Amino acid sequence: MHPPRQRSFDDDFFFDLCQANEALKLERDAEGNIIFMPLTGTDTGNYNFEVAGELWNWNRRTKLGYAYDSSTGFKLPNSAVRSPDVAWVQKERIDSLSDEERRGFASICPDFVVEIRSASDDLNVLKDKMEEYRDNGVRLGWLIDRAGKQVFIYRQNGSIEIKQGETVTLSGEDVLPELTLTLLL
């Protein structure tokens, strides 16, 4: 009888773990802790798809980058592997990666991210996650809190703007030029 094979818990192991458990949505924080992400409800899933669809349409028209859904993992500079609800990366940044780097969790922080709060999400945890994105290079981020009827806009310069109301209009600013979304919260 052979002893069980030992494998270190490195980036490749985490990627393989995620691939072997496709039904689970997993993230890894900067300390190496595995975070199980619950599935969203039907309303949140539809809302997420609508926001992603708007970004996809804009990106298809402008061809400025690549848009990603919530099943995509990105390895941030702090070693966390995160999967925003919606993400976008400038074309030149992705094109500079090798095919092998793009097959796994690319070591790249998106330029733009969206997190949409679902019923199971703690708002403070999502705010911390948005700060982590920004600290690792995100240029623009939207945290959409439909329950609180507010959107937190995180900018690279450290500012956070809060828009509130039943309807909120958001701009892609200089990160996503000419993108404007009007959201019903």
C-alpha positions in Angstrom: 0.0 0.0 0.0 1.3 3.4 -1.0 0.9 6.5 1.2 -1.4 9.1 -0.1 0.2 11.5 -2.6 0.9 14.9 -0.9 0.2 18.0 -3.0 0.9 21.6 -1.9 -1.9 24.0 -1.9 -0.6 26.3 -4.6 -2.3 28.2 -7.4 -2.5 25.1 -9.6 -4.1 23.1 -6.9 -6.7 25.8 -6.2 -7.5 26.0 -10.0 -7.8 22.2 -10.1 -10.0 22.2 -7.0 -12.3 24.7 -8.7 -12.4 22.7 -11.9 -13.2 19.5 -10.1 -16.0 21.2 -8.2 -17.8 23.1 -11.0 -21.0 23.2 -9.1 -19.4 25.2 -6.3 -18.3 28.8 -6.6 -15.1 29.3 -4.7 -12.8 32.2 -4.0 -9.5 32.4 -2.1 -8.6 35.4 0.0 -5.1 36.9 0.4 -4.4 34.6 3.4 -5.2 31.5 1.4 -8.6 30.8 3.0 -11.2 29.2 0.7 -14.5 31.0 0.6 -17.6 29.2 -0.5 -19.9 31.6 -2.4 -23.6 30.8 -2.3 -25.7 30.7 -5.4 -27.8 33.8 -5.9 -31.5 33.8 -6.1 -33.5 34.1 -9.3 -34.0 37.9 -9.0 -30.3 38.6 -8.3 -29.2 36.3 -11.1 -31.4 38.1 -13.6 -30.2 41.5 -12.4 -26.6 40.3 -12.7 -27.3 39.1 -16.3 -28.9 42.4 -17.2 -25.9 44.4 -16.0 -23.4 42.0 -17.7 -25.4 42.3 -20.9 -25.1 46.0 -20.9 -21.4 45.8 -20.5 -21.2 43.1 -23.2 -23.1 45.3 -25.6 -20.9 48.3 -24.9 -17.7 46.1 -25.3 -18.9 44.5 -28.5 -19.4 48.0 -30.0 -16.2 49.5 -28.8 -13.9 46.5 -28.9 -11.8 48.1 -26.1 -11.4 45.0 -23.9 -12.8 41.8 -22.7 -15.9 41.3 -20.5 -16.3 38.5 -17.9 -19.1 36.9 -16.0 -19.2 35.7 -12.4 -17.7 32.4 -13.2 -14.3 33.9 -14.0 -11.5 33.9 -11.4 -8.7 36.5 -11.4 -5.6 36.2 -9.3 -5.0 39.6 -7.7 -1.5 40.9 -6.9 -2.1 40.2 -3.2 -2.6 36.4 -4.2 -6.4 36.4 -3.6 -8.4 34.7 -6.3 -11.6 36.7 -6.8 -14.6 36.3 -9.0 -16.6 39.6 -9.4 -20.2 39.4 -10.6 -19.1 41.4 -13.7 -15.6 42.3 -14.8 -13.8 44.0 -17.7 -10.1 44.2 -18.6 -8.5 46.5 -21.2 -7.7 44.6 -24.4 -4.0 45.3 -24.4 -3.6 43.9 -20.9 -5.3 40.6 -21.7 -3.6 40.3 -25.1 -0.2 40.6 -23.4 -0.8 37.4 -21.5 0.2 34.0 -22.8 -2.3 31.4 -23.8 -1.3 29.4 -20.7 -1.8 32.4 -18.4 -5.3 32.9 -19.9 -6.3 29.2 -19.4 -6.1 29.4 -15.6 -6.8 32.2 -13.2 -4.9 35.0 -15.0 -2.6 37.0 -12.7 -4.3 40.3 -13.5 -6.7 42.6 -11.7 -9.6 43.8 -13.7 -9.9 47.4 -14.7 -13.6 47.4 -13.8 -15.7 45.3 -11.5 -19.3 45.0 -10.4 -20.5 43.3 -7.2 -24.3 42.9 -6.8 -25.4 42.3 -3.3 -27.7 39.3 -2.9 -29.9 38.5 0.0 -27.2 36.3 1.5 -24.4 38.9 1.2 -23.2 41.0 4.1 -22.8 44.6 2.9 -19.6 45.2 5.0 -18.0 42.1 3.5 -18.7 43.4 0.0 -17.4 46.8 0.9 -14.1 45.2 2.1 -14.0 43.2 -1.2 -14.4 46.4 -3.2 -11.5 48.0 -1.2 -9.4 44.9 -2.0 -10.1 45.2 -5.7 -9.2 48.9 -5.6 -6.0 48.3 -3.6 -5.0 45.7 -6.2 -5.5 47.9 -9.2 -9.2 48.2 -10.1 -9.7 51.6 -11.7 -13.6 51.7 -11.3 -16.0 49.5 -9.3 -19.7 49.5 -8.6 -21.2 47.9 -5.6 -24.9 47.6 -6.2 -27.0 47.3 -3.1 -30.6 46.9 -4.3 -32.0 46.3 -0.8 -30.5 49.6 0.4 -31.4 51.3 -2.9 -27.8 52.5 -3.3 -24.7 52.1 -5.4 -21.2 52.6 -4.1 -18.8 53.8 -6.8 -15.2 53.0 -6.0 -12.5 55.0 -7.9 -8.8 54.4 -8.3 -8.1 57.7 -6.5 -9.6 56.4 -3.3 -12.9 58.2 -3.5 -16.2 56.4 -2.9 -19.4 58.1 -4.2 -22.8 56.9 -3.1 -25.8 57.2 -5.4 -29.2 56.5 -3.9 -32.8 56.2 -5.2 -35.2 54.0 -7.0 -33.3 54.8 -10.3 -29.6 55.4 -10.6 -27.6 56.4 -13.6 -24.0 55.3 -13.7 -21.2 56.2 -16.0 -18.2 54.2 -17.1 -16.2 57.4 -16.8 -12.8 57.3 -18.4 -12.4 53.6 -17.8 -15.4 52.6 -20.0 -15.9 55.6 -22.2 -19.4 56.3 -23.4 -20.9 53.6 -21.2 -24.0 54.8 -19.3 -26.4 52.5 -17.4 -29.7 53.5 -15.8 -30.4 50.9 -13.1 -33.7 50.3 -11.3 -32.9 49.5 -7.7 
